[in-house]
């Protein structure tokens, strides 16, 4: 097997596709798709967002945001929310047909159609990573999950029902996730 060098490029792929929800100055719902997000600790999420985004401004002003897992069923709507800027298309959430709901814990909307949402309070904005992006950290105040995507125990996500989406930053393609391969820290036991 031979390798090809692609040069200096971050290639952690695939990455989860997330929908970030915020409120605009007038209280209307805003959302954008994001693919640069991770869990930083058990209670903190980290997003790397462009400074120029309306969502970034909203997070700083409102000190809150939501992070929802994009599903196969909501991908087209969420993809649109990533291409239309809230600075020019004020009603973009309404245009794509998502139903904003007010979080009871933070001043940010979540969306009825997206079954898994983290409600986050802004922890901090880290000093500039580069000229175009900022690292935003949020403390997760709650994770709300639609019962329809849970297993019978009502505590565990059922990926065969959730259909989460990931993104490949080399091809710019979306993929659905769902095939179970095994359980955490059990597959490697054959090497002990």
N, C-alpha and C positions, 0 to 999 in steps of 0.2 A: 504494500500500500504506500503510495507516495503522497506527499503533502505539497500544498501550494501556499505560498506566503501572500497574505492580503494586506500587509502593512500594519501600521499602528491604528488599531480600531478596537474599541471595547466590544467584545463579542459574547457577553453573557446572554445566551439565548436558549430557549424562548423566554419571554418575560410576560407577566400577567397583564391583561388589558383591564384597566380600571376606569371608572367614571367618577370624577371629582365634582361634588356638588357644593355650591356656595350661593349666597344671596347677593344681588346687586344693591346699589345704593337705595333704590326705590322699593326694596323688599321682594322683587321678582326673582324667580329661580334662575340660576345659571349653572351650566355643567360643561365639562370638557373631558375628552378621553385622554388617558395618560398611560404610558407604558414604562415609565421609569419610577416604579414604586416598589418598596420592600417593607417587611417588618424589621424594624431596627432593634427592638427588644420585645418582650412579651406584651408590653402595653404601649409601644410607640411605633408609628408608621413613618416612613420617610418617603418624600416625593421630591423629584427633581423636575422643576417646572421652569418654563421660559419666563423671564422677568416681564416680558411684554404682554403676557396673557392677562385677560380680564379676571380670570379665576385667581391668579396670583395676587392681584390687587385686592380682590374681595376677601381672600383669606387673611391678608394683613389687616384689613379694616375691621372685619367681623370677628377675627380671632378664632375662627371655627371653619370646619369643612366636613364633608362626608366622603367616604371612599367605598364605592360599590364594585362588586365583581361583575364584569360584563359577561353576558351569556350569549350563546348562539342565537337565541330568540331575540335579543335586543341589540345585536351587533350592528345592524344597518343604522339604527337610530343613533347609537353611540358614536359610530364612525362619522356620521354627519356632524355631531356635536364637536368633534375634533377638527373638522374642516371649516366650520363657520365660527367666526370670532364674535364673542359677546360685545365687543366694542363697536361692531357694525350691524350685527343681527341681534337686536335686543330680545326678540321673541323666539329664539332658536329652540328652546326647550318645548314651547308650545307647538312650533312647526313640526317637530318630529314625533309628537304624540305621547311623550312621557308625562306621567302624572306626578308632579312634585308633592311631597308630604313634609310637614314641618317636624323636625326632630324634637322630641320632648326634652333633650339634654343639652344640645348645642344649637347655636344660631346658624343652622345650615339645613338645606333640604336633602331628603333622600327621595327615591323614586319607586313608586309602587311596583313597577315592572321588573326592577332589579332585585332579586331575592336575598342577597347578602350585602349588608351595609355596615361599615364601621363609622360611628359618630365620633368625631375628633375635635378636641380643643387644641388650638395652636400652642405648641410647646416653645418653639423658637424657629427663627429663620437664620440659618448659618451664614457666615460671611461668604461673599461671592466665590462660587466654584470656578466660574469663568466669566466671560463678558456677556453671555446670553442667558444663563440659567442660575437658579437659586435652589438650595436644599431647604425644604420645609419639613419640619418634624411636628407631628401631632400626637397628643396623648389620646389613646382610644378610651372613650368614656363608656361605650357600649357597642356590642355587635348585635344587630337585629337580623333575624333570619326567618324567612317565610317557611312555615311548617311543611309546605309541599316539597321542599328540597332536602328535608331531613330523613334520616333512617328511622326505623320504628322506635329506637331508643329516645328520639326527640332531642338528641345531644350532638349527633354526628352528621356532617354533610354527606349527602349521597350524590357523588359526582355524576352518576348515571341519570340523575334527575336535574342537576344544576346546569350541566353543559357549559362550564367556564371556557373562556377563550384566552389564548395566548398569542403573542406576536413574535415573529422572527425578524430581528433587525438587519439581517443580511439580505433577505428577499423581500421584506416589507409585506409578508403574507400573514394572515390570521389562521389559526388552527384551533380546533375544538379539543378539549381535554376530556378524558373519561375512562380510559382503559385502566383497570386496577392491575398493578404488577406485583404487589406484595405489601407487607406491613413494615413500617418503620423499624429499623434495627433488628430485623429477623432474617432477611435474605442473606446477610453476611455470616450468619452462624455456621454455615457449612465450612468456613475457613478456620474455625477455632480448633 
